[in-house]
Amino acid sequence: METLTNVLSPSDPVPVEAVNVGARSGFVLVCEHAGIAIPQRLAGLGLPAAGMQRHIAYDIGAEAVARELARLLDAPLFLQRYSRLVIDCNRPFDAPDCIPEVSDQTVVPANLGLADHERRQRYSEIHQPFHRELGHCLDGRAAAGWPTTLVAVHSFTPRLTNGPERPWKLGVLSNRDRSFAERFLRSFQARNPTINSAHNQPYAVDDKSDYTIPVHGEARALPHLLLEIRNDLIGEADGQRNWAGLIAGALVAANISA
């Protein structure tokens, strides 16, 4: 019989930080790749400290943009504290990169050859608590009759190792229901015609590579979108504030026109 050892110790942070939870804004914000924490028992994942400052470990600048959006919109925000290299909270359990062995050509030693029960332990202790808390908020708002639009905030690197340059500054992602994403993109482009923005670039949402939008947006029939901001634009405070302002204005306009 397997003996399961907890991944998290009492000194490790809880997986989710909830901000402004009682706010009655029409938006709920999520940042699944905010943090860079690693459970002490995983010994830094076998990576050098500098590796945890790269885009493979977290979405650079996304947390600060999400916090500023929460302030501007007076919206609840749910932040994941652990690195996406520990477990990616925007992936279903069966996705190969839910716990990646390699990320952008960097091997993650502590993730190599994990047994199924080790993967499930991370999922149980980090992934599920994050989504339970988000789901509890969304269910409570639905019971109270509060309209909700779900917005996930991410960032992307301008170029993957040996990959082509990514010219977009903002990607607006959706899958089955494109309606709010398209309204937002029209609003954003009308206000910012010189900014290269596009639908479903540099990624697209689907059931195999995403979790938040399919489970909390589509399954609840909530208006939703996933934002991807190029991370070289939001690495510093000025860019973070500027982009939060641009996005907030377009979100509000898109919601009003619904």
BELJORA-V302963 format. One record per pair of residues at least 4 apart in sequence whose ideal C-beta (glycine too) atoms are under 6 Angstrom apart, sorted by sequence separation. I is the first residue (numbers start at 1). J is the second residue. D is the distance in Angstrom with one decimal. If there is no record, write none. Layout:
i,j,d
I,J,D
I,J,D
This chain:
i,j,d
8,12,4.5
38,42,5.4
47,51,4.0
61,65,6.0
69,73,5.8
82,86,4.7
84,88,4.4
91,95,4.0
114,118,4.4
120,124,5.9
122,126,5.6
123,127,4.6
124,128,5.6
128,132,5.9
131,135,5.9
135,139,6.0
159,163,5.6
174,178,4.8
178,182,5.1
188,192,5.8
200,204,4.0
210,214,5.8
211,215,5.6
212,216,5.5
213,217,4.4
214,218,5.1
215,219,5.5
244,248,6.0
52,57,4.5
55,60,5.7
70,75,5.1
93,98,5.8
102,107,5.4
114,119,5.2
141,146,4.2
205,210,4.8
217,222,5.2
229,234,5.5
234,239,4.7
38,44,5.8
159,165,5.3
233,239,5.1
234,240,5.0
38,45,5.8
70,77,3.9
91,98,4.0
141,148,5.1
174,181,3.8
207,214,5.2
217,224,3.2
158,166,5.5
189,197,6.0
205,213,5.0
80,89,4.8
172,181,5.0
188,197,5.9
234,243,5.4
88,98,5.4
101,111,4.9
66,77,5.6
101,112,5.4
213,224,5.6
87,99,5.4
99,111,5.3
172,184,6.0
172,185,4.6
213,226,5.6
185,199,5.8
229,243,5.7
36,52,5.0
99,119,5.6
36,57,5.3
205,226,5.9
36,58,4.9
85,108,5.4
13,37,5.5
33,58,5.3
58,83,5.8
33,59,3.8
57,83,4.8
169,195,5.2
12,39,5.1
169,196,5.1
170,197,4.0
172,199,5.4
173,200,5.5
57,85,5.4
168,196,5.2
34,63,3.9
167,196,5.6
93,123,5.3
168,198,5.3
171,201,4.5
175,205,4.1
8,39,5.4
9,40,5.4
31,62,5.4
171,202,5.9
174,205,5.8
175,206,5.9
7,39,5.1
31,63,5.5
173,205,4.9
168,201,4.9
31,66,4.1
87,122,4.5
166,202,4.9
29,66,5.4
89,127,5.2
87,126,5.2
29,69,5.8
45,85,5.8
87,127,5.3
29,70,5.6
89,130,5.1
184,225,5.8
176,218,5.6
180,223,3.9
37,81,4.9
82,126,5.3
181,225,4.2
34,79,4.3
35,80,5.6
37,82,4.9
38,83,5.9
180,225,5.6
27,73,5.1
29,75,5.3
34,80,5.5
35,81,3.9
156,202,5.6
35,82,5.5
36,83,4.9
56,103,4.0
25,73,5.1
27,75,4.1
28,76,5.1
29,77,4.3
30,78,5.1
31,79,5.0
32,80,5.0
38,86,5.9
56,104,5.1
25,74,4.7
20,70,5.3
25,75,4.0
56,106,5.7
80,130,5.3
19,70,5.5
23,74,4.9
33,84,4.9
174,225,5.6
23,75,5.6
23,76,5.3
172,225,5.7
173,226,4.0
21,76,5.0
20,76,5.2
78,134,4.8
104,160,5.5
105,161,4.7
32,89,4.3
104,161,5.3
171,228,3.7
19,77,4.2
32,90,4.2
170,229,5.8
18,78,5.6
152,212,5.1
76,137,5.9
169,230,5.1
16,78,5.9
17,79,4.4
188,250,3.9
45,108,5.5
46,109,3.0
187,250,4.3
17,81,6.0
46,110,4.7
45,110,4.2
15,81,5.7
150,216,5.9
184,250,5.6
187,253,4.3
15,82,5.9
150,217,4.7
187,254,4.7
13,81,4.8
42,110,5.3
184,254,4.1
183,254,4.2
150,222,5.0
156,228,4.9
158,230,5.7
148,222,5.5
149,223,4.3
150,224,4.1
152,226,4.3
153,227,5.4
154,228,5.0
155,229,4.9
157,231,5.8
158,232,5.4
183,257,5.9
155,231,4.1
66,153,4.2
65,153,5.9
62,153,5.2
62,154,5.6
62,155,4.5
61,155,5.2
59,154,5.1
60,155,5.5
59,155,4.3
55,157,4.2
149,255,5.9
15,126,4.6
7,121,5.2
15,129,5.0
16,130,4.6
2,117,5.3
7,122,5.4
15,130,5.0
4,121,5.9
8,125,5.1
16,133,5.0
7,125,5.0
92,211,5.4
28,148,5.4
90,210,5.9
91,211,5.8
26,147,5.3
90,211,5.2
27,149,5.2
28,150,5.5
29,151,5.2
30,152,4.6
31,153,4.9
90,212,5.4
26,149,5.7
27,151,5.7
65,234,5.6
61,231,5.4
60,231,4.0
61,234,3.2
68,241,5.9
61,235,5.4
60,235,5.9
65,240,5.1
69,244,4.9
73,248,5.7
64,240,4.2
68,244,3.6
72,248,4.3
65,243,5.6
61,240,5.7
65,244,5.0
69,248,5.7
30,212,5.6
26,255,5.5
